[in-house]
């Protein structure tokens, strides 16, 4: 069963593309027709592509991988932040910090600076500073929180990127391509899909459209996370049950060896005594 259906997509306005004169010819396979100078997206292809992307994202989540959601446009910001935070995934909704992927260690340093300021506040160091220094540090902390707060838990490069409007987020897509990180993207008729690994042809300007696609992929990822949790519980339970068996197996061969040694000693003991007697007679 598909995660989205034709009627849902139609109601959310996912089929509305851009003006014909703004189109990107590479999007031709995903365009159904043109009406009143506007391109209409083929929703049957959107359904298939959403299912394909959702399945791959579910498997990544099941493996414990992180997917970074990127949406800095006004219409998508809030929706992406809410959905990504609900499943514990990192996201970027403010300006994309250039080099975030290609220069990841520097970004991590900035995040660590944020945690250092937090420690200062907790251990009382912050209270000993002058009023001016306190103000500077507070402003710095607020600035870092705004741009990097949502990726504070991202300790390594993400396994994939989910991008809303690949044209606007072209820097993020380019960095991911350079590092070989797969890109999932909502691609409108004015965008180039060639740099996107999993294309979801859809209207990326309407909030309802973004929300519907985000719901589908995030639900799939949540399923993957739940399956991962269930598997972990099963393995832990199985591990506890197998422990006594392992101990019994380990003891069994030791007993056999001990018996063998005793048997050998009993058989060889008389021979050793007769040999000693012969030696004494000869002496």
Buried (B, 14 or more C-beta within 10 A) or exposed (E): EEBBEBEBBEEBBBBBBBEBEEBBEBBEEBBBEBEEEBBBBBBEBBBBBBBBBBBBBBBBBBEEBBBBBBBBBEBBBBBBBEBBEEBEBBBBBEEBBEEBBBEBEEBBEBBEBBEEBEEBBEEEEBEEEEEEEBEEBEEBBEEBEEBBEBBBEBEEBBBBBBBBBBBBBBBBBBBBBEEEBBBBBBBBBBBBBEBBBBBBBBBBBBBBBBBBBBBBBBBBBBBBBEBBEEEEEEEEEEEEEEEEEEEEEEEEEEEEEEEEEEEEEEEEEEEEEEEEEEEEEEE
